[in-house]
Amino acid sequence: MLELYQFEISQYSEKVRLILDYKGLEYRKIEVTPGIGQLELYKMSGQRQVPVLKDGDTIIADSTEIAFYLDRKYPEKPIIPTDPLLRGQCLLIEEWADESIGVKGRIAFVGALNQNPNFRTSMLPKEVPDFLKTILGAVPGDLLSILGTGAGFGPDAVKEANKALKQDLEALSLILQHRSYLVGDEPTLADLAVAGLSIILKQPGGDYLDIPNALKGKGIPGLADNTAYDSFFLWRDRLYMDYRKPLSSKGQGEGSPTTIDIE
């Protein structure tokens, strides 16, 4: 069985999970513990970032490289068009989505965590004690914003990211007004990348991720709850209903992730 080394709330991991489900491939999720678990990941793949896919003796890192590998190795439901024009459009949108929705979405997400204590504490793992959640929720948002400035998550960076994402969501909403998919008449890597990466903006409402129920259908204030982008998120959720397998329907090993063991 394919093994996906991942973070459950990682948008790049979700991009790969959506591709795997679209292709109907069985896989086992292995949750990588941030920090120490990434050292084990480095030994295996030569880098510390998720997602990493293991297919027998083959190790593939990076969500785009994983997508290319899966389309070559398991071509039954292709996600990259062969037509030159459609292929070019697909690859262009996929690269744009990684750099715009993926990168800017992460900045906006951190900004939302800093400024919204309830959102911040709701994102903590269930295993975190309530008293610690209370302490973390009480940390002033302005202090967190100042601390994040040196890492590229300061107030100005968050403001610019939100501004760019609003333009992106407007553009996507306009494109999808009168068509079912971003490229051609069937789902492609462009659609699956945009849809999967968008969980950083707003979590899907169904039982697709191993996250608290309170988070489902929720996301970054000003983006997830803006009615101007309803058509985009409705499109995304229809894609999920058609192709993403709910946790309850997955076989053994595909539902809740297995935490990586460290020797």
C-alpha positions as CSV (number, residue, x, y, z in Angstrom):
1,M,0.0,0.0,0.0
2,L,1.1,3.6,-0.7
3,E,2.3,5.4,2.4
4,L,1.8,9.2,2.7
5,Y,4.0,11.0,5.3
6,Q,2.0,14.1,6.1
7,F,0.6,16.7,8.5
8,E,-3.2,16.3,8.7
9,I,-3.9,20.1,8.4
10,S,-1.2,20.6,5.8
11,Q,-2.7,22.1,2.6
12,Y,0.1,20.5,0.4
13,S,-0.6,17.1,2.1
14,E,-4.3,17.6,1.3
15,K,-3.5,18.3,-2.3
16,V,-1.9,14.9,-2.6
17,R,-4.7,13.2,-0.6
18,L,-7.3,14.6,-3.0
19,I,-5.2,13.3,-6.0
20,L,-5.0,9.9,-4.4
21,D,-8.7,9.7,-3.8
22,Y,-9.5,11.0,-7.3
23,K,-7.4,8.2,-8.8
24,G,-9.0,5.7,-6.4
25,L,-5.7,4.6,-4.9
26,E,-5.5,3.1,-1.4
27,Y,-3.0,4.6,0.9
28,R,-2.0,4.8,4.5
29,K,-1.5,8.1,6.3
30,I,1.5,8.5,8.6
31,E,1.4,11.6,10.7
32,V,4.9,13.2,11.1
33,T,5.5,14.8,14.5
34,P,6.8,18.3,13.9
35,G,10.5,18.6,14.9
36,I,11.7,15.1,16.0
37,G,9.5,13.3,13.4
38,Q,11.0,15.4,10.7
39,L,14.4,14.1,11.5
40,E,13.2,10.6,10.6
41,L,11.7,12.0,7.5
42,Y,15.0,13.5,6.5
43,K,16.8,10.1,6.9
44,M,14.2,8.7,4.5
45,S,13.8,11.4,1.9
46,G,16.8,13.8,2.3
47,Q,14.5,16.7,3.3
48,R,12.2,17.6,6.2
49,Q,9.0,18.8,4.5
50,V,5.8,17.0,4.0
51,P,4.2,15.5,2.0
52,V,6.4,12.5,1.1
53,L,5.0,9.5,-0.7
54,K,6.5,6.0,-0.3
55,D,5.6,3.5,-3.0
56,G,7.5,0.3,-2.3
57,D,11.2,1.3,-2.5
58,T,10.4,4.6,-4.3
59,I,10.4,7.8,-2.2
60,I,9.0,11.0,-3.7
61,A,9.0,14.4,-1.9
62,D,7.1,17.6,-2.9
63,S,3.4,17.6,-3.8
64,T,4.0,18.5,-7.5
65,E,6.6,15.8,-8.0
66,I,4.2,13.3,-6.2
67,A,1.4,14.4,-8.6
68,F,3.7,13.8,-11.7
69,Y,4.8,10.4,-10.3
70,L,1.2,9.2,-9.6
71,D,0.1,10.2,-13.1
72,R,3.0,8.3,-14.7
73,K,2.7,5.2,-12.4
74,Y,-1.1,5.1,-12.2
75,P,-2.4,6.5,-15.5
76,E,-6.0,5.1,-15.3
77,K,-7.5,8.5,-14.4
78,P,-5.1,11.0,-15.8
79,I,-4.8,14.4,-14.2
80,I,-2.4,16.1,-16.6
81,P,-3.9,16.7,-20.1
82,T,-2.0,15.5,-23.2
83,D,-3.4,18.3,-25.4
84,P,-0.6,21.0,-25.5
85,L,-2.8,24.0,-24.7
86,L,-4.7,22.3,-21.9
87,R,-1.5,20.8,-20.5
88,G,0.1,24.2,-20.5
89,Q,-2.9,25.8,-18.8
90,C,-3.0,23.0,-16.2
91,L,0.6,23.2,-15.2
92,L,0.5,27.0,-15.1
93,I,-2.5,27.0,-12.7
94,E,-1.0,24.3,-10.5
95,E,2.3,26.3,-10.1
96,W,0.4,29.5,-9.4
97,A,-1.8,27.8,-6.8
98,D,1.2,26.4,-5.0
99,E,2.8,29.9,-4.8
100,S,-0.3,32.0,-4.3
101,I,-2.9,30.0,-2.4
102,G,-0.3,27.8,-0.7
103,V,2.3,30.4,0.4
104,K,0.0,33.4,0.9
105,G,-2.7,31.3,2.5
106,R,-0.2,30.2,5.1
107,I,0.7,33.8,5.9
108,A,-3.0,34.8,6.2
109,F,-3.7,31.7,8.3
110,V,-1.0,32.6,10.8
111,G,-2.3,36.1,10.9
112,A,-5.8,34.8,11.7
113,L,-4.4,32.6,14.5
114,N,-2.6,35.6,16.0
115,Q,-5.6,37.8,16.0
116,N,-8.4,35.4,16.9
117,P,-7.9,33.6,20.2
118,N,-10.8,31.2,19.7
119,F,-9.6,30.2,16.2
120,R,-6.1,29.8,17.6
121,T,-7.1,27.4,20.4
122,S,-9.5,25.5,18.2
123,M,-6.6,24.6,15.9
124,L,-4.6,22.9,18.7
125,P,-4.5,19.1,18.8
126,K,-7.1,17.4,21.0
127,E,-4.3,16.1,23.2
128,V,-3.3,19.6,24.4
129,P,-4.6,20.1,28.0
130,D,-7.4,22.7,28.5
131,F,-5.3,24.8,30.9
132,L,-2.6,25.1,28.2
133,K,-5.2,26.1,25.6
134,T,-6.4,28.8,28.0
135,I,-2.8,30.1,28.4
136,L,-2.1,30.1,24.6
137,G,-5.5,31.7,23.9
138,A,-4.7,34.5,26.4
139,V,-1.5,35.6,24.6
140,P,-2.1,39.1,23.1
141,G,-2.4,39.0,19.3
142,D,-0.3,42.1,18.9
143,L,2.6,40.3,20.7
144,L,2.3,37.3,18.4
145,S,2.3,39.6,15.4
146,I,5.4,41.3,16.5
147,L,7.1,38.0,17.2
148,G,6.1,36.8,13.7
149,T,7.5,39.8,11.9
150,G,11.0,38.4,11.6
151,A,9.7,35.1,10.2
152,G,7.6,36.9,7.5
153,F,4.3,36.7,9.4
154,G,4.2,40.3,10.6
155,P,1.1,42.6,10.2
156,D,2.2,44.1,6.8
157,A,2.8,40.6,5.3
158,V,-0.5,39.3,6.6
159,K,-2.3,42.4,5.2
160,E,-0.7,41.9,1.7
161,A,-1.4,38.2,1.7
162,N,-5.1,38.8,2.5
163,K,-5.3,41.4,-0.2
164,A,-3.8,39.1,-2.8
165,L,-6.0,36.1,-1.7
166,K,-9.1,38.2,-2.1
167,Q,-8.1,39.0,-5.7
168,D,-7.3,35.3,-6.3
169,L,-10.7,34.2,-4.9
170,E,-12.5,36.8,-7.0
171,A,-10.7,35.6,-10.1
172,L,-11.5,31.9,-9.4
173,S,-15.1,32.7,-8.7
174,L,-15.4,34.5,-12.0
175,I,-13.7,31.7,-14.0
176,L,-15.9,29.0,-12.4
177,Q,-19.2,30.9,-12.9
178,H,-20.0,29.1,-16.2
179,R,-17.8,26.1,-16.2
180,S,-17.3,22.9,-14.1
181,Y,-13.5,22.8,-14.1
182,L,-10.6,25.2,-14.5
183,V,-9.2,23.4,-17.5
184,G,-11.1,21.3,-20.0
185,D,-14.2,19.1,-19.4
186,E,-12.7,16.8,-16.7
187,P,-10.9,17.4,-13.4
188,T,-7.2,18.0,-13.8
189,L,-4.2,18.7,-11.6
190,A,-5.2,22.3,-11.7
191,D,-8.6,21.7,-10.1
192,L,-7.2,19.2,-7.5
193,A,-4.4,21.5,-6.5
194,V,-6.6,24.6,-6.1
195,A,-9.2,22.7,-4.2
196,G,-6.8,20.9,-1.9
197,L,-4.7,23.9,-1.2
198,S,-7.8,26.0,-0.4
199,I,-8.4,24.1,2.9
200,I,-5.9,26.6,4.5
201,L,-8.5,29.3,3.7
202,K,-11.6,27.3,4.6
203,Q,-11.9,23.7,5.9
204,P,-14.4,21.5,3.9
205,G,-17.6,20.9,5.9
206,G,-17.7,17.1,5.4
207,D,-15.9,14.3,7.2
208,Y,-12.7,14.5,5.2
209,L,-10.1,15.5,7.7
210,D,-9.2,14.2,11.1
211,I,-9.9,17.6,12.8
212,P,-12.4,18.8,15.5
213,N,-15.9,19.1,14.3
214,A,-15.9,22.8,15.4
215,L,-13.4,23.5,12.7
216,K,-15.3,22.0,9.8
217,G,-16.6,24.6,7.4
218,K,-14.6,27.3,9.2
219,G,-11.5,29.3,8.1
220,I,-9.8,32.6,7.8
221,P,-12.2,35.5,8.8
222,G,-12.8,37.8,5.9
223,L,-12.1,35.0,3.3
224,A,-14.0,31.9,4.5
225,D,-17.1,33.9,5.5
226,N,-17.2,36.4,2.6
227,T,-20.3,35.8,0.5
228,A,-18.5,37.1,-2.6
229,Y,-16.5,33.9,-2.7
230,D,-19.4,31.5,-2.1
231,S,-19.4,30.3,-5.7
232,F,-15.8,29.2,-5.4
233,F,-16.2,27.3,-2.1
234,L,-19.4,25.7,-3.4
235,W,-17.4,24.5,-6.5
236,R,-14.7,23.2,-4.2
237,D,-17.2,21.4,-2.0
238,R,-18.9,19.8,-5.0
239,L,-15.5,18.5,-6.1
240,Y,-15.0,17.0,-2.7
241,M,-18.4,15.4,-2.7
242,D,-17.6,13.8,-6.1
243,Y,-14.1,12.6,-5.5
244,R,-12.8,13.0,-1.9
245,K,-13.5,9.9,0.2
246,P,-14.9,10.6,3.7
247,L,-13.0,9.1,6.5
248,S,-15.9,6.8,7.4
249,S,-15.7,5.2,4.0
250,K,-11.9,4.6,3.9
251,G,-10.4,1.2,4.5
252,Q,-8.0,0.3,7.3
253,G,-5.0,2.6,7.4
254,E,-6.7,5.4,5.3
255,G,-8.7,7.1,8.0
256,S,-7.0,8.6,11.1
257,P,-3.3,9.0,10.5
258,T,-0.7,6.7,12.2
259,T,1.9,8.7,14.1
260,I,5.4,8.1,13.0
261,D,7.6,6.2,15.5
262,I,11.0,7.4,16.4
263,E,13.7,4.9,17.4
